């Protein structure tokens, strides 16, 4: 298992390097002079040149790319903001817990609603329960998150006054953002759970379980659900990754000072170093989520766990012996 984790971490290096090179190149060729932005519109060319030299913008592309890659990979340093001179790394670490809290809350709500909804639909196929669950999923997938966020603000914050409209504070500040950020995830999780459970419930081993007289509850939760868990876990990974992308929108609607607001403000002010650092930071986070997802596969599937521990041959041999 440890060797597998180390191998996956090493594979992350070329991936993050590729993201770094691509985003740096895009920001390099984007129209606009960062030195002019820092100096202001009233500055003369001499002041702009001094700022350009101070920021290292007078260096060739290859030199700047080399220096930036070294800073990111060897010092975990994303540079400084050209608008206020603050450390990008410090700003990201300060804002990331808020984005992470919103994302985790959305995942928890997705699991608590999406998986049970999918199970109910799967064990009651072609009934009113199944149709209602799938109709909800279809409608939820079709709703843009920003529109839903605005509707939640209008109804529950402005009209009813039950919940705060924006900002951060106690748990109630995260209720509306969490709902807006998790509706699509709930719908996707319900559809995936239903599909996986239907496939599992129609398998031969489930017929054997029924023939042995096992209870319906035991068949569903002890046999069908564990064997349908791999696609469900995969959907959880997409929910987490999508939660980060969704937070870029939701945080701006509810004025949550997380990574999403930080990135949008950087784009509006053409703070290219902040844009670069934020995109790379998100890429690292997604890669780590992918690793955690693979480890989750090993937790629920003994075949994958055996391959991680190097005992796949032994597992296969035991399986053949049992079959004989």
TORKOL-4160 file (C-alpha; in steps of 0.2 Angstrom, whole numbers, padded with zeros to 4 digits, m for minus):
324
<pt num="1" X="0000" Y="0000" Z="0000"/>
<pt num="2" X="0014" Y="0012" Z="0005"/>
<pt num="3" X="0023" Y="0008" Z="m0012"/>
<pt num="4" X="0007" Y="0012" Z="m0021"/>
<pt num="5" X="0004" Y="0029" Z="m0012"/>
<pt num="6" X="0023" Y="0034" Z="m0016"/>
<pt num="7" X="0021" Y="0029" Z="m0034"/>
<pt num="8" X="0005" Y="0039" Z="m0036"/>
<pt num="9" X="0013" Y="0054" Z="m0028"/>
<pt num="10" X="0027" Y="0053" Z="m0040"/>
<pt num="11" X="0015" Y="0052" Z="m0054"/>
<pt num="12" X="0008" Y="0068" Z="m0048"/>
<pt num="13" X="0024" Y="0077" Z="m0052"/>
<pt num="14" X="0023" Y="0077" Z="m0071"/>
<pt num="15" X="0005" Y="0081" Z="m0070"/>
<pt num="16" X="0007" Y="0096" Z="m0059"/>
<pt num="17" X="0022" Y="0101" Z="m0070"/>
<pt num="18" X="0011" Y="0101" Z="m0085"/>
<pt num="19" X="m0002" Y="0112" Z="m0077"/>
<pt num="20" X="0011" Y="0124" Z="m0071"/>
<pt num="21" X="0019" Y="0126" Z="m0089"/>
<pt num="22" X="0002" Y="0128" Z="m0097"/>
<pt num="23" X="m0005" Y="0141" Z="m0085"/>
<pt num="24" X="0011" Y="0150" Z="m0085"/>
<pt num="25" X="0012" Y="0151" Z="m0104"/>
<pt num="26" X="m0007" Y="0156" Z="m0105"/>
<pt num="27" X="m0004" Y="0170" Z="m0093"/>
<pt num="28" X="0012" Y="0175" Z="m0102"/>
<pt num="29" X="0003" Y="0178" Z="m0118"/>
<pt num="30" X="m0013" Y="0186" Z="m0111"/>
<pt num="31" X="m0014" Y="0204" Z="m0117"/>
<pt num="32" X="m0009" Y="0217" Z="m0104"/>
<pt num="33" X="0006" Y="0223" Z="m0095"/>
<pt num="34" X="0007" Y="0218" Z="m0076"/>
<pt num="35" X="0020" Y="0232" Z="m0073"/>
<pt num="36" X="0008" Y="0245" Z="m0080"/>
<pt num="37" X="m0006" Y="0238" Z="m0069"/>
<pt num="38" X="0005" Y="0240" Z="m0054"/>
<pt num="39" X="0012" Y="0257" Z="m0059"/>
<pt num="40" X="m0005" Y="0264" Z="m0063"/>
<pt num="41" X="m0011" Y="0273" Z="m0078"/>
<pt num="42" X="m0003" Y="0290" Z="m0073"/>
<pt num="43" X="0015" Y="0282" Z="m0072"/>
<pt num="44" X="0028" Y="0287" Z="m0085"/>
<pt num="45" X="0038" Y="0274" Z="m0095"/>
<pt num="46" X="0053" Y="0275" Z="m0084"/>
<pt num="47" X="0043" Y="0270" Z="m0068"/>
<pt num="48" X="0035" Y="0256" Z="m0078"/>
<pt num="49" X="0052" Y="0249" Z="m0083"/>
<pt num="50" X="0058" Y="0250" Z="m0065"/>
<pt num="51" X="0043" Y="0240" Z="m0059"/>
<pt num="52" X="0046" Y="0228" Z="m0074"/>
<pt num="53" X="0064" Y="0225" Z="m0068"/>
<pt num="54" X="0059" Y="0223" Z="m0050"/>
<pt num="55" X="0046" Y="0210" Z="m0054"/>
<pt num="56" X="0057" Y="0201" Z="m0066"/>
<pt num="57" X="0046" Y="0204" Z="m0081"/>
<pt num="58" X="0060" Y="0210" Z="m0092"/>
<pt num="59" X="0068" Y="0192" Z="m0092"/>
<pt num="60" X="0065" Y="0180" Z="m0107"/>
<pt num="61" X="0050" Y="0168" Z="m0106"/>
<pt num="62" X="0061" Y="0153" Z="m0103"/>
<pt num="63" X="0070" Y="0161" Z="m0089"/>
<pt num="64" X="0054" Y="0166" Z="m0080"/>
<pt num="65" X="0046" Y="0149" Z="m0083"/>
<pt num="66" X="0062" Y="0141" Z="m0075"/>
<pt num="67" X="0062" Y="0152" Z="m0060"/>
<pt num="68" X="0043" Y="0150" Z="m0057"/>
<pt num="69" X="0044" Y="0131" Z="m0059"/>
<pt num="70" X="0058" Y="0130" Z="m0046"/>
<pt num="71" X="0049" Y="0141" Z="m0034"/>
<pt num="72" X="0033" Y="0131" Z="m0035"/>
<pt num="73" X="0041" Y="0113" Z="m0034"/>
<pt num="74" X="0056" Y="0117" Z="m0022"/>
<pt num="75" X="0049" Y="0130" Z="m0011"/>
<pt num="76" X="0030" Y="0129" Z="m0013"/>
<pt num="77" X="0031" Y="0147" Z="m0017"/>
<pt num="78" X="0018" Y="0154" Z="m0029"/>
<pt num="79" X="0025" Y="0172" Z="m0029"/>
<pt num="80" X="0017" Y="0188" Z="m0023"/>
<pt num="81" X="0001" Y="0197" Z="m0029"/>
<pt num="82" X="0005" Y="0212" Z="m0040"/>
<pt num="83" X="m0010" Y="0222" Z="m0034"/>
<pt num="84" X="m0006" Y="0222" Z="m0015"/>
<pt num="85" X="0011" Y="0213" Z="m0013"/>
<pt num="86" X="0004" Y="0199" Z="m0002"/>
<pt num="87" X="0011" Y="0181" Z="m0002"/>
<pt num="88" X="0000" Y="0171" Z="m0013"/>
<pt num="89" X="0004" Y="0155" Z="m0003"/>
<pt num="90" X="m0002" Y="0163" Z="0013"/>
<pt num="91" X="m0018" Y="0170" Z="0005"/>
<pt num="92" X="m0022" Y="0153" Z="m0002"/>
<pt num="93" X="m0019" Y="0144" Z="0015"/>
<pt num="94" X="m0030" Y="0157" Z="0024"/>
<pt num="95" X="m0044" Y="0156" Z="0012"/>
<pt num="96" X="m0043" Y="0137" Z="0008"/>
<pt num="97" X="m0052" Y="0131" Z="0024"/>
<pt num="98" X="m0067" Y="0141" Z="0020"/>
<pt num="99" X="m0068" Y="0133" Z="0003"/>
<pt num="100" X="m0064" Y="0116" Z="0010"/>
<pt num="101" X="m0078" Y="0118" Z="0023"/>
<pt num="102" X="m0091" Y="0122" Z="0010"/>
<pt num="103" X="m0085" Y="0108" Z="m0001"/>
<pt num="104" X="m0085" Y="0095" Z="0013"/>
<pt num="105" X="m0103" Y="0101" Z="0019"/>
<pt num="106" X="m0109" Y="0099" Z="0001"/>
<pt num="107" X="m0102" Y="0081" Z="0000"/>
<pt num="108" X="m0110" Y="0076" Z="0017"/>
<pt num="109" X="m0127" Y="0083" Z="0011"/>
<pt num="110" X="m0124" Y="0074" Z="m0006"/>
<pt num="111" X="m0121" Y="0057" Z="0003"/>
<pt num="112" X="m0135" Y="0059" Z="0016"/>
<pt num="113" X="m0148" Y="0062" Z="0002"/>
<pt num="114" X="m0141" Y="0056" Z="m0014"/>
<pt num="115" X="m0136" Y="0038" Z="m0009"/>
<pt num="116" X="m0152" Y="0034" Z="0000"/>
<pt num="117" X="m0162" Y="0042" Z="m0014"/>
<pt num="118" X="m0154" Y="0031" Z="m0027"/>
<pt num="119" X="m0156" Y="0015" Z="m0016"/>
<pt num="120" X="m0174" Y="0019" Z="m0014"/>
<pt num="121" X="m0176" Y="0021" Z="m0033"/>
<pt num="122" X="m0166" Y="0005" Z="m0036"/>
<pt num="123" X="m0176" Y="m0007" Z="m0024"/>
<pt num="124" X="m0192" Y="0000" Z="m0031"/>
<pt num="125" X="m0190" Y="0000" Z="m0050"/>
<pt num="126" X="m0203" Y="0007" Z="m0061"/>
<pt num="127" X="m0214" Y="0013" Z="m0046"/>
<pt num="128" X="m0219" Y="0030" Z="m0041"/>
<pt num="129" X="m0204" Y="0031" Z="m0029"/>
<pt num="130" X="m0192" Y="0028" Z="m0043"/>
<pt num="131" X="m0201" Y="0040" Z="m0055"/>
<pt num="132" X="m0201" Y="0054" Z="m0042"/>
<pt num="133" X="m0183" Y="0051" Z="m0037"/>
<pt num="134" X="m0177" Y="0051" Z="m0056"/>
<pt num="135" X="m0188" Y="0066" Z="m0060"/>
<pt num="136" X="m0180" Y="0076" Z="m0045"/>
<pt num="137" X="m0163" Y="0071" Z="m0052"/>
<pt num="138" X="m0167" Y="0077" Z="m0069"/>
<pt num="139" X="m0174" Y="0094" Z="m0063"/>
<pt num="140" X="m0159" Y="0096" Z="m0051"/>
<pt num="141" X="m0146" Y="0093" Z="m0065"/>
<pt num="142" X="m0154" Y="0106" Z="m0076"/>
<pt num="143" X="m0154" Y="0120" Z="m0063"/>
<pt num="144" X="m0139" Y="0132" Z="m0064"/>
<pt num="145" X="m0130" Y="0133" Z="m0047"/>
<pt num="146" X="m0129" Y="0152" Z="m0048"/>
<pt num="147" X="m0148" Y="0154" Z="m0052"/>
<pt num="148" X="m0152" Y="0142" Z="m0038"/>
<pt num="149" X="m0141" Y="0152" Z="m0026"/>
<pt num="150" X="m0150" Y="0168" Z="m0031"/>
<pt num="151" X="m0167" Y="0160" Z="m0028"/>
<pt num="152" X="m0162" Y="0154" Z="m0011"/>
<pt num="153" X="m0156" Y="0171" Z="m0006"/>
<pt num="154" X="m0172" Y="0179" Z="m0012"/>
<pt num="155" X="m0183" Y="0167" Z="m0003"/>
<pt num="156" X="m0175" Y="0162" Z="0013"/>
<pt num="157" X="m0164" Y="0178" Z="0016"/>
<pt num="158" X="m0173" Y="0193" Z="0009"/>
<pt num="159" X="m0191" Y="0188" Z="0010"/>
<pt num="160" X="m0192" Y="0176" Z="0025"/>
<pt num="161" X="m0177" Y="0182" Z="0034"/>
<pt num="162" X="m0173" Y="0165" Z="0041"/>
<pt num="163" X="m0155" Y="0164" Z="0036"/>
<pt num="164" X="m0141" Y="0176" Z="0033"/>
<pt num="165" X="m0139" Y="0182" Z="0015"/>
<pt num="166" X="m0120" Y="0183" Z="0014"/>
<pt num="167" X="m0103" Y="0183" Z="0023"/>
<pt num="168" X="m0096" Y="0170" Z="0036"/>
<pt num="169" X="m0099" Y="0166" Z="0054"/>
<pt num="170" X="m0108" Y="0153" Z="0062"/>
<pt num="171" X="m0114" Y="0137" Z="0054"/>
<pt num="172" X="m0130" Y="0145" Z="0048"/>
<pt num="173" X="m0120" Y="0156" Z="0036"/>
<pt num="174" X="m0116" Y="0140" Z="0026"/>
<pt num="175" X="m0133" Y="0132" Z="0025"/>
<pt num="176" X="m0139" Y="0141" Z="0009"/>
<pt num="177" X="m0122" Y="0140" Z="0000"/>
<pt num="178" X="m0121" Y="0121" Z="0004"/>
<pt num="179" X="m0138" Y="0118" Z="m0003"/>
<pt num="180" X="m0134" Y="0128" Z="m0019"/>
<pt num="181" X="m0117" Y="0119" Z="m0021"/>
<pt num="182" X="m0124" Y="0101" Z="m0018"/>
<pt num="183" X="m0140" Y="0100" Z="m0028"/>
<pt num="184" X="m0132" Y="0094" Z="m0044"/>
<pt num="185" X="m0121" Y="0082" Z="m0034"/>
<pt num="186" X="m0136" Y="0075" Z="m0025"/>
<pt num="187" X="m0144" Y="0072" Z="m0042"/>
<pt num="188" X="m0129" Y="0064" Z="m0050"/>
<pt num="189" X="m0126" Y="0053" Z="m0035"/>
<pt num="190" X="m0144" Y="0047" Z="m0034"/>
<pt num="191" X="m0143" Y="0042" Z="m0053"/>
<pt num="192" X="m0126" Y="0033" Z="m0051"/>
<pt num="193" X="m0132" Y="0024" Z="m0035"/>
<pt num="194" X="m0148" Y="0018" Z="m0044"/>
<pt num="195" X="m0139" Y="0012" Z="m0059"/>
<pt num="196" X="m0126" Y="0003" Z="m0049"/>
<pt num="197" X="m0138" Y="m0005" Z="m0037"/>
<pt num="198" X="m0149" Y="m0011" Z="m0051"/>
<pt num="199" X="m0135" Y="m0020" Z="m0059"/>
<pt num="200" X="m0130" Y="m0027" Z="m0042"/>
<pt num="201" X="m0148" Y="m0033" Z="m0038"/>
<pt num="202" X="m0149" Y="m0041" Z="m0055"/>
<pt num="203" X="m0133" Y="m0052" Z="m0052"/>
<pt num="204" X="m0133" Y="m0070" Z="m0050"/>
<pt num="205" X="m0127" Y="m0070" Z="m0032"/>
<pt num="206" X="m0142" Y="m0059" Z="m0027"/>
<pt num="207" X="m0153" Y="m0073" Z="m0033"/>
<pt num="208" X="m0143" Y="m0085" Z="m0023"/>
<pt num="209" X="m0145" Y="m0074" Z="m0007"/>
<pt num="210" X="m0164" Y="m0074" Z="m0010"/>
<pt num="211" X="m0165" Y="m0092" Z="m0012"/>
<pt num="212" X="m0156" Y="m0095" Z="0004"/>
<pt num="213" X="m0169" Y="m0084" Z="0013"/>
<pt num="214" X="m0159" Y="m0069" Z="0017"/>
<pt num="215" X="m0169" Y="m0054" Z="0022"/>
<pt num="216" X="m0172" Y="m0040" Z="0010"/>
<pt num="217" X="m0162" Y="m0028" Z="0021"/>
<pt num="218" X="m0148" Y="m0039" Z="0022"/>
<pt num="219" X="m0147" Y="m0042" Z="0004"/>
<pt num="220" X="m0147" Y="m0023" Z="0000"/>
<pt num="221" X="m0135" Y="m0017" Z="0013"/>
<pt num="222" X="m0123" Y="m0032" Z="0016"/>
<pt num="223" X="m0122" Y="m0039" Z="m0002"/>
<pt num="224" X="m0129" Y="m0027" Z="m0016"/>
<pt num="225" X="m0123" Y="m0010" Z="m0009"/>
<pt num="226" X="m0105" Y="m0016" Z="m0006"/>
<pt num="227" X="m0103" Y="m0023" Z="m0023"/>
<pt num="228" X="m0110" Y="m0007" Z="m0031"/>
<pt num="229" X="m0099" Y="0004" Z="m0021"/>
<pt num="230" X="m0085" Y="0007" Z="m0033"/>
<pt num="231" X="m0095" Y="0018" Z="m0045"/>
<pt num="232" X="m0103" Y="0027" Z="m0030"/>
<pt num="233" X="m0086" Y="0031" Z="m0023"/>
<pt num="234" X="m0081" Y="0037" Z="m0041"/>
<pt num="235" X="m0096" Y="0049" Z="m0041"/>
<pt num="236" X="m0091" Y="0055" Z="m0024"/>
<pt num="237" X="m0074" Y="0060" Z="m0031"/>
<pt num="238" X="m0083" Y="0070" Z="m0045"/>
<pt num="239" X="m0094" Y="0078" Z="m0032"/>
<pt num="240" X="m0079" Y="0084" Z="m0022"/>
<pt num="241" X="m0070" Y="0090" Z="m0038"/>
<pt num="242" X="m0086" Y="0098" Z="m0044"/>
<pt num="243" X="m0089" Y="0106" Z="m0027"/>
<pt num="244" X="m0072" Y="0115" Z="m0029"/>
<pt num="245" X="m0077" Y="0121" Z="m0046"/>
<pt num="246" X="m0095" Y="0126" Z="m0040"/>
<pt num="247" X="m0087" Y="0135" Z="m0025"/>
<pt num="248" X="m0080" Y="0148" Z="m0038"/>
<pt num="249" X="m0098" Y="0153" Z="m0041"/>
<pt num="250" X="m0106" Y="0150" Z="m0025"/>
<pt num="251" X="m0093" Y="0160" Z="m0015"/>
<pt num="252" X="m0095" Y="0175" Z="m0025"/>
<pt num="253" X="m0114" Y="0174" Z="m0024"/>
<pt num="254" X="m0114" Y="0173" Z="m0005"/>
<pt num="255" X="m0098" Y="0183" Z="m0002"/>
<pt num="256" X="m0088" Y="0169" Z="0006"/>
<pt num="257" X="m0070" Y="0175" Z="0006"/>
<pt num="258" X="m0063" Y="0158" Z="m0001"/>
<pt num="259" X="m0052" Y="0153" Z="m0015"/>
<pt num="260" X="m0067" Y="0156" Z="m0028"/>
<pt num="261" X="m0068" Y="0175" Z="m0023"/>
<pt num="262" X="m0049" Y="0176" Z="m0023"/>
<pt num="263" X="m0048" Y="0169" Z="m0040"/>
<pt num="264" X="m0062" Y="0180" Z="m0047"/>
<pt num="265" X="m0055" Y="0196" Z="m0040"/>
<pt num="266" X="m0038" Y="0191" Z="m0047"/>
<pt num="267" X="m0045" Y="0189" Z="m0064"/>
<pt num="268" X="m0055" Y="0206" Z="m0063"/>
<pt num="269" X="m0039" Y="0215" Z="m0058"/>
<pt num="270" X="m0027" Y="0205" Z="m0070"/>
<pt num="271" X="m0017" Y="0199" Z="m0056"/>
<pt num="272" X="m0009" Y="0185" Z="m0066"/>
<pt num="273" X="0002" Y="0178" Z="m0052"/>
<pt num="274" X="m0013" Y="0175" Z="m0041"/>
<pt num="275" X="m0022" Y="0166" Z="m0056"/>
<pt num="276" X="m0007" Y="0155" Z="m0059"/>
<pt num="277" X="m0005" Y="0150" Z="m0041"/>
<pt num="278" X="m0023" Y="0147" Z="m0038"/>
<pt num="279" X="m0025" Y="0136" Z="m0053"/>
<pt num="280" X="m0010" Y="0126" Z="m0048"/>
<pt num="281" X="m0016" Y="0124" Z="m0030"/>
<pt num="282" X="m0033" Y="0118" Z="m0036"/>
<pt num="283" X="m0024" Y="0105" Z="m0047"/>
<pt num="284" X="m0014" Y="0099" Z="m0033"/>
<pt num="285" X="m0030" Y="0097" Z="m0022"/>
<pt num="286" X="m0039" Y="0087" Z="m0036"/>
<pt num="287" X="m0024" Y="0075" Z="m0038"/>
<pt num="288" X="m0024" Y="0072" Z="m0020"/>
<pt num="289" X="m0043" Y="0069" Z="m0020"/>
<pt num="290" X="m0040" Y="0056" Z="m0035"/>
<pt num="291" X="m0027" Y="0047" Z="m0024"/>
<pt num="292" X="m0039" Y="0047" Z="m0009"/>
<pt num="293" X="m0052" Y="0040" Z="m0021"/>
<pt num="294" X="m0041" Y="0025" Z="m0026"/>
<pt num="295" X="m0037" Y="0021" Z="m0008"/>
<pt num="296" X="m0056" Y="0021" Z="m0005"/>
<pt num="297" X="m0058" Y="0008" Z="m0019"/>
<pt num="298" X="m0045" Y="m0003" Z="m0009"/>
<pt num="299" X="m0055" Y="m0001" Z="0007"/>
<pt num="300" X="m0071" Y="m0008" Z="m0001"/>
<pt num="301" X="m0065" Y="m0020" Z="m0013"/>
<pt num="302" X="m0053" Y="m0034" Z="m0008"/>
<pt num="303" X="m0047" Y="m0038" Z="m0025"/>
<pt num="304" X="m0040" Y="m0020" Z="m0027"/>
<pt num="305" X="m0033" Y="m0021" Z="m0009"/>
<pt num="306" X="m0024" Y="m0037" Z="m0014"/>
<pt num="307" X="m0016" Y="m0029" Z="m0029"/>
<pt num="308" X="m0011" Y="m0014" Z="m0018"/>
<pt num="309" X="m0002" Y="m0025" Z="m0006"/>
<pt num="310" X="0006" Y="m0036" Z="m0019"/>
<pt num="311" X="m0004" Y="m0051" Z="m0015"/>
<pt num="312" X="m0015" Y="m0052" Z="m0031"/>
<pt num="313" X="m0008" Y="m0068" Z="m0036"/>
<pt num="314" X="m0011" Y="m0076" Z="m0019"/>
<pt num="315" X="m0029" Y="m0069" Z="m0020"/>
<pt num="316" X="m0032" Y="m0077" Z="m0037"/>
<pt num="317" X="m0025" Y="m0093" Z="m0032"/>
<pt num="318" X="m0036" Y="m0094" Z="m0017"/>
<pt num="319" X="m0051" Y="m0090" Z="m0028"/>
<pt num="320" X="m0047" Y="m0104" Z="m0039"/>
<pt num="321" X="m0046" Y="m0116" Z="m0025"/>
<pt num="322" X="m0063" Y="m0111" Z="m0018"/>
<pt num="323" X="m0070" Y="m0113" Z="m0035"/>
<pt num="324" X="m0064" Y="m0130" Z="m0037"/>
